[in-house]
Amino acid sequence: MLPETDDLRLRRALADAEVKPFWLDNPARPAARPPLAEEVDCDLAVVGGGFSGLWTALLAKERHPGAEVVLVDSDRIAWAATGRNGGFCAASLTHGEGNGRERFGAEYATLERLGRANLDAIESFTAAESVDCGFERTGELDVATEPYQVEELRERRCEFLDQQAVRAEIASPTYLAGSWDRDGVAILDPARLAWGIARVASGKGVRIFEHSPVESLEAEHAKLTLTTPAGRLRAAKVALATSAFPPLVSRLRYHIVPVYDYVLVTEPLSPDQLGEIGWSNRQGVGDSGNQFHYYRLTEDNRILFGGYDAIYHFGRHVKAAYDDRPKTFLRLAAHFYETFPQLEEVRFTHRWGGAIDTSTRFCAFFGTAYGSRVAYSLGFTGLGVGASRFGGEVMLDLLGGAETELTRLEMVSSRPLPFPPEPLAYLAIQATRLSLAGADRKQGRRNAWLRLLDRIGVGFDS
């Protein structure tokens, strides 16, 4: 427990922070599109207006310009995970090299190549279509804050930085070493990227309806019918991009759980404050704990600081009430000032939470239903900013029916282990969280529960 004086200081620092995603608090946010209020026939219906759905709709229209493509979202474009993340756009499709090699070792080199090509394509898209989303390919700096993490970073293929070198990049007294992937990650404004994709997709003929939650998906002869409160879609094929929300294919309900992640954003740093910490190369940063933090600079030199807690609520529920968690925000604020004691006068302007669609293999999975007329891409576990575009390509290949390089991948053909039903899911996830926190306190030593999860191939952290 923090001393009372520190607790009061943290509460003052958070006092003016709005419970609102910083990226969505933008006067340039596009006006809401109308809901679906009629019966519409289409070749492809896309469910979900986040990155997965937007990329799928756009890529479908680029592949088949004459196709009728319709996208529906239950609320607004980018309102959920797409507008609530840290804005890290990674080349990795597998949540890092270690996870990728362990799960897909024989094809990891292929997945690495495809991931780099995917990130290149996103960068090319933003330039070619004049999508102003603050895209900066600055790379990511993983930092060691405990002695046991130093050798782990030294073993990576990226550029290793000793204590002096890493603190020359960013002046935090907590840093013991670092590993810098110089071009495998970009930082960006995720909401502006999503709005840009939607603009380009609409210009190519994709019809987008907001405030149109899909209440049911049914097969009727040659068409699939999706029912919304005021309209219906009759589609030859459907792509499901529903993220952490309950999937429309019932057998998928145990393959993802919604885990809540939380974020703070500071007021803009002054030139003097920025000079105190350096950070001239503007890399994204992640620390190396099991319960890790991620942070980056925004275009106007605020610090976005998130992660650490990963909160699962009994029953797999996704609720607006979960967006505000004062206990976690106090903890994040304390960690922020430990990381940057030079910035003790800096205050926070935004705080928020959002649900991550988590799978047991810690990266996305794919598949089809309804006789291969429905495709899905789920379980990105925090990697959706970049990997969602790849997921859109996979869904379109699966719906196309012909074998491709993507459909031949083990990553595409295999499925993660499901989570158990309640109350076992809640108990197992809580046991995992406590065990991961314990491992961080014990120099990385994993207890019997974590070793069991390792043996059966289950991954989980924040």
LINJOKA-V363621 format. One line per field, one symbol per residue. ss: DSSP state (A for helix, B for strand, O for the rest). phi: phi as a letter, one per 30 degrees, with the letter a starting at -180 (. if undefined). burial: # if it has 9 or more other ideal C-beta (glycine too) atoms within 8 Angstrom, else .. Layout:
ss=???
phi=???
burial=???
This chain:
ss=OOOAAAAAAAAAAAOOOBBOOAAAOOOOOOOOOOOOOOBBBBBBBBBOOOAAAAAAAAAAAAAOOOOOBBBBOOOOOOOOAAAOOOOBBBOOOOOOAAAAAAAAAAAAAAAAAAAAAAAAAAAAAAAAOOOOOOOBOOOBBBBBOOAAAAAAAAOOOOBBBOAAAAAAABOOOOOOBBBBBOOOBBBOOAAAAAAAAAAAAAAOOOBBBOOOOBBBBBBBOOBBBBBBOOOBBBBBBBBBOOOOOOOOOAAAOOOOBBBBBBBBBBOOOOAAAAAAABOOOOOBBBBOOOOOBBBBBOOOOOBBBBBOOOBBOOOOOOOAAAAOOAAAAAAAAAAAAAAOAAAOOOOBBBBBBBBBBBOOOOOOBBBBBOOOOBBBBBOOOOOAAAAAAAAAAAAAAAAAOOOOOOOOOAAAAOOOOOOOOOOAAAAAAAAAAAAAAAAAAOOOOOOAAAAAAAAAOOOOOO
phi=.deedddddddddcecdddadedddbddedddddddbacbcadbccckcceedddddddddddbeddccbcbbdbceidcedcbddicccddcbijddddddcbedcddddddddddddeddddddddchddbidbdcibcccccbedddddddddddddbdeddddddbdcdddcaabcddbdbccacddddddddddddddcjdccbchbddcabbcbhdbcccccebabccbdbbccbchddeddcddddccbbdcdcbbcbddeddedddddciiddhddbbdcddcccbaadddcidccbbjidbcccejidcbddddcbeeddddddddedddbddcdcdcccbbabaccdccdciadbblbbhiicbbbbbidhjcdecdddeddddedddddiddbedddddeddcbdddddddddddddddddeddddddddchidcdddddddddciccaad
burial=.....##..##.##..#...####..........##...#.####################.....#.#####.#####################.#.###.##..##.###.###.##.###.##....#.###..#########..##.###.#.#.##...###.####..#######..###################.#.#######.#..#.....####.#..###############.###..##.############..#...##.####..#################...############..#.....####..##########.##..#..#####################.###.##########.#################......##.#.##...##.#.....##.######.######...#..#.###.##..######
